[in-house]
Structures are given as C-alpha cells and as structure tokens.
Amino acid sequence: MRLGAILSPPSKAEDSSQLRNQAISLEKAGYESLWAVQAIGRGFTITDPLIALTVAATVTKCELGTAILQLPLYEPMDLAHRVYSLMQLAESGFVLGLGTGSTESDFIALNQNYNNRFIDFDEKITRLRQIFKNNGDSNSRINHWPKLEGGPPLFLGTWGKNVKTAASNFDGWIASAHYRTTDEVINAFKKYKNEKGQRAIVSTIQVSNKTDIGELKEKLTRFSEAGFDDAVIMFMPGAPSIDSVRNLV
C-alpha cells in the first residue's frame, strides 16, 4: 500500500515558503502522493486546493490529487481549464477526486443551493466528462496542451453509501476515514471490490498529538491487508513526525 499525505495549510500567512517546504519534506520522507482538501466558509482558512497542488508540482515529482473537490461549487469549463493547467506541471500524474459535498456552510459561502447538490453533481459531472472527452461541449471549446487528452482519472469521494457508483462510473474511489471507524471503511471497501472497483484510496486519516503510534500502525496494517491501494495521512498540529509515520508502512 502506498502512503500519501494531505498538504496542511500554512500556519503563518507571512511565511510564503511553508507550503513549498512541506511538499519537499514529504517527498524526501518517502510519501508517494500529495493531496489537497477543500473548505470555504467554515471559519478557518485552507489554501485553495488547486493552488496548493500547483505549488507542490513545482518542487516535487509526487503524484498529486484532490481529496476532494465539491463539484457543485464549480463551473465545469473553468474547472477543466484549471485542471489542465495543473496537469501540465504534474510530472507523476494527477487524480481529480470529486464529491457532492457535505458541509452546508461551503455552499452558503458561494451562494449555492446545498439541497440541490446531488442534482447539480450529476449535471456537472456529465458536462465535465464531455469537456475532457471532446475538448469542450456544445457551448464552448477548450484547447488543452499536448499529452493531456482525455483529462485526468476521475475518482468519486464518498462516505461509502455510493461505492457502487464509484466502481461502475469512475476510475477509482476515495474513502474518507474521518468520522468513520476502520471496520466501516473496510466493509465499504469490500462492497466496492465486489462491484469490480479499481483503485481505492483511504484518505483523511487524521494524525494528531493524541495519536497512539501503535494504534495507527494497526489501522494502516488493516487497510493494507484489506487491499487498499493507497492511504493518505492528514497531519494535525502536534502530530508525530512525518518520518515516524512513514516508517509504519
């Protein structure tokens, strides 16, 4: 099982090198992928995920990915352009993790209808696929750079309820370990594999100053033995060192 990490937001706004140095340190420690999450309107600041990954792309050769973007909050053509721009820099590939969103404050912040998010997701994923496949849609065209044909692999981020959709309609599944037990995540993984799902990533494994290294190792071992392809760590303030966590896998 490969190990990745979520890029943490800079703790000091005046330190412009913090995000860049973090990406370099994670790659040096042996993390094979770097990820970014999205949050807006929740009372704290997280660097825009595509900007954070662009910074990482300029200083590392790690695979990059979003875990996840709330697709209803984006206009598909604008998102496609931003994704193509990032893919141009990502030497080891880029995974576009998408979801419907589950935090109403994010939708309120952008004046979007939270209750319509499932309908909006279905409409926007259809248009996004058309744009990536056909370099645009009936409304407009986009000229991508060479070798970016077809866009990135599309992964569905879900709490486990829609693993069948992830298996049948997406290139992979991103399972969040946040607010879910190890057993719940593994049971959802079994359903995903029963539906012939491909790559499976368990993300948002929070590590903090309260984390017991032995328990974390047991959790990662269980995810690995279950068959997950990747595990993605979210380092919180005061967490054990990135090296000590990397050595667990």
C-alpha positions as MATLAB code, in Angstrom:
seq = 'MRLGAILSPPSKAEDSSQLRNQAISLEKAGYESLWAVQAIGRGFTITDPLIALTVAATVTKCELGTAILQLPLYEPMDLAHRVYSLMQLAESGFVLGLGTGSTESDFIALNQNYNNRFIDFDEKITRLRQIFKNNGDSNSRINHWPKLEGGPPLFLGTWGKNVKTAASNFDGWIASAHYRTTDEVINAFKKYKNEKGQRAIVSTIQVSNKTDIGELKEKLTRFSEAGFDDAVIMFMPGAPSIDSVRNLV';
ca = [
       0.000    0.000    0.000;
       1.349    3.393   -0.991;
       1.383    6.225    1.526;
       0.432    9.808    0.740;
      -0.201   12.959    2.732;
      -2.557   15.909    2.667;
      -0.851   19.273    2.388;
      -1.564   21.273    5.543;
      -2.436   24.975    5.252;
       0.367   27.341    6.236;
       0.221   28.200    9.922;
       1.823   31.585    9.263;
       0.432   33.634    6.399;
       3.620   35.661    6.201;
       5.746   32.557    5.503;
       5.427   32.127    1.753;
       7.823   29.156    1.696;
       5.979   26.982    4.235;
       3.753   25.136    1.776;
       6.623   24.609   -0.639;
       8.956   23.301    2.067;
       6.252   20.986    3.373;
       5.852   19.356   -0.036;
       9.626   18.922   -0.373;
       9.885   17.369    3.107;
       7.060   14.909    2.470;
       8.592   13.726   -0.788;
      12.015   13.397    0.851;
      10.475   11.301    3.650;
       9.105    8.883    1.057;
       5.463    9.887    0.681;
       4.428    8.912   -2.819;
       1.461   11.221   -3.326;
       0.403   14.666   -2.130;
      -3.223   15.705   -1.755;
      -5.286   18.798   -1.032;
      -8.723   19.230    0.513;
     -11.350   21.911    0.043;
     -13.092   24.015    2.682;
     -14.540   27.502    2.464;
     -16.888   29.351    4.784;
     -16.118   27.232    7.846;
     -14.375   29.903    9.867;
     -10.812   28.870    9.055;
      -8.600   29.269    6.005;
      -7.332   26.436    3.826;
      -5.262   27.182    0.750;
      -7.245   26.690   -2.443;
      -6.570   23.018   -3.269;
      -5.557   23.545   -6.889;
      -3.206   26.362   -5.909;
      -1.663   24.236   -3.143;
      -1.092   21.380   -5.594;
       0.380   23.739   -8.164;
       2.964   24.800   -5.583;
       3.737   21.126   -4.901;
       4.019   20.403   -8.625;
       6.798   22.958   -8.992;
       9.024   21.390   -6.320;
       8.230   17.637   -6.277;
       7.635   14.699   -8.595;
       4.952   13.129   -6.407;
       1.578   12.121   -7.767;
      -0.945   14.833   -6.921;
      -4.654   14.698   -6.197;
      -7.712   16.380   -4.714;
      -9.449   14.672   -1.810;
     -11.898   16.079   -2.660;
     -13.357   18.976   -4.661;
     -17.059   19.642   -4.176;
     -18.104   19.632   -7.818;
     -21.430   21.501   -7.357;
     -19.396   24.566   -6.321;
     -17.561   24.733   -9.679;
     -18.389   25.720  -13.235;
     -17.200   22.716  -15.297;
     -15.388   24.634  -18.045;
     -13.499   26.766  -15.537;
     -12.579   23.673  -13.524;
     -11.407   21.845  -16.663;
      -9.128   24.745  -17.569;
      -7.630   24.854  -14.071;
      -7.146   21.086  -14.058;
      -5.411   21.120  -17.447;
      -3.139   23.889  -16.160;
      -2.151   21.770  -13.161;
      -1.720   18.602  -15.215;
       0.833   20.411  -17.351;
       3.066   20.671  -14.256;
       2.329   17.348  -12.507;
       5.158   15.042  -13.610;
       3.801   11.910  -11.923;
       0.140   12.387  -12.696;
      -2.915   13.993  -11.183;
      -6.079   12.434   -9.726;
      -9.232   14.536   -9.728;
     -11.224   13.462   -6.685;
     -14.776   14.792   -6.750;
     -17.800   14.634   -4.494;
     -21.188   16.189   -3.887;
     -20.099   17.984   -0.724;
     -21.417   17.528    2.795;
     -20.872   20.864    4.553;
     -23.652   23.397    4.046;
     -21.532   26.412    5.036;
     -19.353   25.887    1.962;
     -22.414   26.217   -0.244;
     -23.734   29.244    1.616;
     -20.364   30.980    1.195;
     -20.618   30.644   -2.592;
     -24.362   31.283   -2.801;
     -25.089   27.742   -3.974;
     -28.112   25.605   -3.119;
     -26.999   22.884   -0.719;
     -30.209   20.890   -1.143;
     -29.679   20.627   -4.900;
     -26.116   19.335   -4.649;
     -26.873   15.800   -5.845;
     -28.731   17.008   -8.930;
     -26.039   19.613   -9.586;
     -23.317   16.972   -9.243;
     -24.945   14.697  -11.820;
     -25.375   17.546  -14.293;
     -21.868   18.906  -13.830;
     -20.052   15.572  -13.936;
     -21.784   14.851  -17.249;
     -20.614   18.164  -18.689;
     -17.120   17.780  -17.246;
     -16.749   14.371  -18.887;
     -17.865   15.855  -22.210;
     -15.309   18.634  -21.926;
     -12.463   16.230  -21.179;
     -13.526   13.826  -23.921;
     -14.328   16.308  -26.670;
     -12.181   19.339  -25.752;
     -15.341   21.224  -24.940;
     -19.083   20.885  -25.316;
     -21.898   22.393  -27.351;
     -21.410   25.742  -25.632;
     -17.659   26.286  -25.922;
     -14.286   24.775  -26.763;
     -11.046   24.413  -24.836;
      -7.665   23.713  -26.404;
      -5.616   21.631  -23.994;
      -1.874   21.165  -24.064;
      -0.335   18.124  -25.778;
      -0.439   14.758  -23.950;
      -3.384   15.825  -21.780;
      -6.066   14.239  -23.954;
      -8.997   12.867  -22.011;
      -8.263   14.761  -18.825;
      -7.282   13.172  -15.508;
      -8.656   10.000  -13.908;
     -11.882   10.829  -12.088;
     -12.334    9.418   -8.586;
     -15.521    9.608   -6.545;
     -15.183   10.671   -2.937;
     -17.946    9.174   -0.849;
     -18.613    8.091    2.706;
     -19.366    4.575    1.461;
     -23.008    4.814    0.505;
     -22.280    5.200   -3.199;
     -19.430    2.738   -3.660;
     -21.354    1.014   -6.458;
     -21.381    4.268   -8.402;
     -17.670    4.729   -7.745;
     -16.986    1.218   -9.028;
     -19.124    1.410  -12.148;
     -18.840    5.040  -13.267;
     -15.460    6.299  -12.022;
     -11.788    5.414  -12.299;
     -11.475    4.930   -8.561;
     -12.829    5.604   -5.093;
     -11.636    7.899   -2.314;
     -12.918    6.756    1.060;
     -12.721    9.204    3.942;
     -11.596    7.743    7.267;
     -12.802   10.913    9.004;
     -15.861   10.226   11.199;
     -15.763    6.548   10.169;
     -14.382    3.542   12.018;
     -11.808    1.264   10.460;
     -14.411   -1.502   10.281;
     -16.886    0.751    8.460;
     -14.280    1.783    5.902;
     -13.171   -1.798    5.275;
     -16.751   -3.039    4.931;
     -17.409   -0.352    2.326;
     -14.197   -1.370    0.558;
     -15.421   -4.959    0.309;
     -18.615   -3.736   -1.372;
     -16.534   -1.634   -3.747;
     -14.391   -4.591   -4.763;
     -17.432   -6.831   -5.146;
     -18.594   -4.351   -7.777;
     -15.242   -4.709   -9.595;
     -13.979   -1.318   -8.492;
     -10.423   -0.372   -9.428;
      -8.027    1.773   -7.396;
      -9.174    2.502   -3.849;
      -7.727    5.230   -1.625;
      -8.481    5.678    2.065;
      -7.953    9.335    2.875;
      -8.140   11.837    5.713;
      -6.521    9.552    8.274;
      -6.030   12.191   10.937;
      -2.831   12.108   12.987;
      -2.538   14.497   15.940;
      -0.795   14.928   19.293;
      -3.303   12.424   20.684;
      -2.430    9.709   18.171;
      -1.038    6.460   19.511;
       1.619    5.258   17.041;
       0.886    1.616   17.808;
      -2.824    2.063   17.109;
      -2.071    3.984   13.927;
       0.218    1.197   12.712;
      -2.535   -1.345   13.389;
      -5.053    0.751   11.446;
      -2.737    1.162    8.455;
      -1.929   -2.541    8.521;
      -5.625   -3.396    8.428;
      -6.206   -1.071    5.483;
      -3.250   -2.609    3.652;
      -4.322   -6.187    4.334;
      -7.881   -5.377    3.234;
      -6.484   -4.379   -0.158;
      -6.495   -0.578   -0.276;
      -4.033    0.749   -2.853;
      -3.243    3.980   -1.006;
      -3.595    5.536    2.433;
      -3.464    9.317    2.831;
      -2.465   10.923    6.129;
      -3.747   14.272    7.403;
      -1.201   15.704    9.828;
      -2.733   17.894   12.529;
      -0.842   20.296   14.843;
       1.428   18.423   17.247;
       1.301   15.188   15.248;
       4.160   12.669   15.282;
       6.883   13.388   12.734;
       6.311   12.629    9.075;
       9.258   10.207    9.207;
       7.877    8.206   12.130;
       4.517    7.822   10.387;
       6.132    6.938    7.062;
       8.080    4.138    8.728;
       4.832    2.440    9.757;
       4.097    1.245    6.216;
];
